[in-house]
Amino acid sequence: MNNIATVFIGGGLGSLVRYGISSLVALRFKSLFPIATLTSNVLSCAILAITVTLLSSKADMSQSWRFFIITGFCGGFSTFSTFSWETVDLIKNDHVAYAIANILISMIVCIGIVFVLAKK
């Protein structure tokens, strides 16, 4: 399969998983804090870090799988644009403390997960 199709399919699946998580979180939690986006981004970072670690130890992983998981699935599953929009929306609605918490938690947890899991 060519790389464009691989990224397309992976991205579509990642987006569907993100939508599912958003739907589940919306049913279970009522909060101003954007828990669904944080959950998707944290899980995506973990998947990406584990995949990169596996790629380091298993050089025989095909290029198609790399494009499918890293570029496609993780790209569709994570969402920096939604994170940005929700943070600005919190600020505009005078929830600055939530916005700052969202920025700090997202950056510290996501980068921390990649740092811990992506061992070379």
LUMLOMAR-770167 format. One record per residue (C-alpha): residue number from 0; residue in three letters; z, x, y. Coordinates in pm, whole numbers, plus 50000, padded with zeros to 5 digits. Example, Ala and Ser with C-alpha at 12.3 -4.5 7.8 and 13.67 -1.06 7.14 Angstrom:
2
{site 0,"ALA",{50780,51230,49550}}
{site 1,"SER",{50714,51367,49894}}
***
This chain:
120
{site 0,"MET",{50000,50000,50000}}
{site 1,"ASN",{49926,50138,50345}}
{site 2,"ASN",{50201,50227,50591}}
{site 3,"ILE",{50130,49941,50831}}
{site 4,"ALA",{50169,49679,50559}}
{site 5,"THR",{50481,49852,50427}}
{site 6,"VAL",{50646,49854,50771}}
{site 7,"PHE",{50535,49494,50829}}
{site 8,"ILE",{50691,49367,50506}}
{site 9,"GLY",{51010,49570,50552}}
{site 10,"GLY",{51048,49456,50912}}
{site 11,"GLY",{50998,49094,50814}}
{site 12,"LEU",{51262,49116,50542}}
{site 13,"GLY",{51503,49295,50776}}
{site 14,"SER",{51454,49025,51038}}
{site 15,"LEU",{51520,48753,50781}}
{site 16,"VAL",{51842,48923,50672}}
{site 17,"ARG",{51949,48955,51037}}
{site 18,"TYR",{51877,48585,51089}}
{site 19,"GLY",{52084,48501,50779}}
{site 20,"ILE",{52377,48707,50901}}
{site 21,"SER",{52355,48547,51246}}
{site 22,"SER",{52358,48201,51088}}
{site 23,"LEU",{52655,48281,50863}}
{site 24,"VAL",{52857,48439,51142}}
{site 25,"ALA",{52785,48146,51375}}
{site 26,"LEU",{52924,47908,51112}}
{site 27,"ARG",{53239,48111,51048}}
{site 28,"PHE",{53331,48256,51388}}
{site 29,"LYS",{53346,48097,51730}}
{site 30,"SER",{53377,48382,51976}}
{site 31,"LEU",{53234,48510,52301}}
{site 32,"PHE",{53205,48850,52136}}
{site 33,"PRO",{52862,48901,51972}}
{site 34,"ILE",{52992,48956,51617}}
{site 35,"ALA",{52660,48876,51444}}
{site 36,"THR",{52465,49141,51633}}
{site 37,"LEU",{52740,49398,51579}}
{site 38,"THR",{52746,49318,51206}}
{site 39,"SER",{52368,49353,51172}}
{site 40,"ASN",{52361,49679,51366}}
{site 41,"VAL",{52653,49831,51172}}
{site 42,"LEU",{52501,49737,50836}}
{site 43,"SER",{52160,49864,50944}}
{site 44,"CYS",{52308,50197,51049}}
{site 45,"ALA",{52483,50227,50713}}
{site 46,"ILE",{52162,50151,50522}}
{site 47,"LEU",{51967,50398,50734}}
{site 48,"ALA",{52226,50675,50690}}
{site 49,"ILE",{52248,50622,50314}}
{site 50,"THR",{51869,50621,50286}}
{site 51,"VAL",{51835,50941,50489}}
{site 52,"THR",{52104,51102,50272}}
{site 53,"LEU",{51921,50995,49957}}
{site 54,"LEU",{51597,51130,50100}}
{site 55,"SER",{51765,51466,50154}}
{site 56,"SER",{51877,51483,49793}}
{site 57,"LYS",{51569,51317,49640}}
{site 58,"ALA",{51262,51469,49797}}
{site 59,"ASP",{51044,51265,49559}}
{site 60,"MET",{51108,50933,49738}}
{site 61,"SER",{50764,50809,49836}}
{site 62,"GLN",{50648,50787,50195}}
{site 63,"SER",{50596,50414,50145}}
{site 64,"TRP",{50963,50362,50060}}
{site 65,"ARG",{51064,50566,50363}}
{site 66,"PHE",{50850,50350,50592}}
{site 67,"PHE",{50965,50031,50419}}
{site 68,"ILE",{51340,50103,50448}}
{site 69,"ILE",{51380,50319,50758}}
{site 70,"THR",{51109,50196,50994}}
{site 71,"GLY",{51054,49847,50857}}
{site 72,"PHE",{51376,49704,50715}}
{site 73,"CYS",{51624,49887,50940}}
{site 74,"GLY",{51399,49830,51243}}
{site 75,"GLY",{51387,49457,51174}}
{site 76,"PHE",{51751,49432,51074}}
{site 77,"SER",{51902,49615,51370}}
{site 78,"THR",{51857,49483,51718}}
{site 79,"PHE",{51912,49690,52029}}
{site 80,"SER",{51734,49436,52246}}
{site 81,"THR",{51970,49155,52141}}
{site 82,"PHE",{52269,49387,52185}}
{site 83,"SER",{52148,49463,52538}}
{site 84,"TRP",{52078,49099,52622}}
{site 85,"GLU",{52417,48980,52495}}
{site 86,"THR",{52596,49256,52685}}
{site 87,"VAL",{52421,49168,53012}}
{site 88,"ASP",{52489,48799,52949}}
{site 89,"LEU",{52860,48875,52906}}
{site 90,"ILE",{52862,49065,53236}}
{site 91,"LYS",{52674,48789,53421}}
{site 92,"ASN",{52923,48532,53291}}
{site 93,"ASP",{53221,48734,53410}}
{site 94,"HIS",{53325,48855,53064}}
{site 95,"VAL",{53314,49220,53162}}
{site 96,"ALA",{53593,49321,52924}}
{site 97,"TYR",{53396,49175,52631}}
{site 98,"ALA",{53083,49354,52751}}
{site 99,"ILE",{53263,49688,52771}}
{site 100,"ALA",{53421,49629,52430}}
{site 101,"ASN",{53080,49543,52287}}
{site 102,"ILE",{52928,49864,52421}}
{site 103,"LEU",{53215,50085,52306}}
{site 104,"ILE",{53260,49929,51963}}
{site 105,"SER",{52886,49921,51893}}
{site 106,"MET",{52827,50280,51995}}
{site 107,"ILE",{53138,50429,51835}}
{site 108,"VAL",{53112,50237,51507}}
{site 109,"CYS",{52734,50268,51462}}
{site 110,"ILE",{52716,50636,51551}}
{site 111,"GLY",{53034,50700,51351}}
{site 112,"ILE",{52887,50536,51041}}
{site 113,"VAL",{52571,50742,51064}}
{site 114,"PHE",{52775,51058,51122}}
{site 115,"VAL",{52999,50993,50820}}
{site 116,"LEU",{52732,50868,50579}}
{site 117,"ALA",{52436,51091,50666}}
{site 118,"LYS",{52543,51411,50497}}
{site 119,"LYS",{52301,51700,50478}}
***
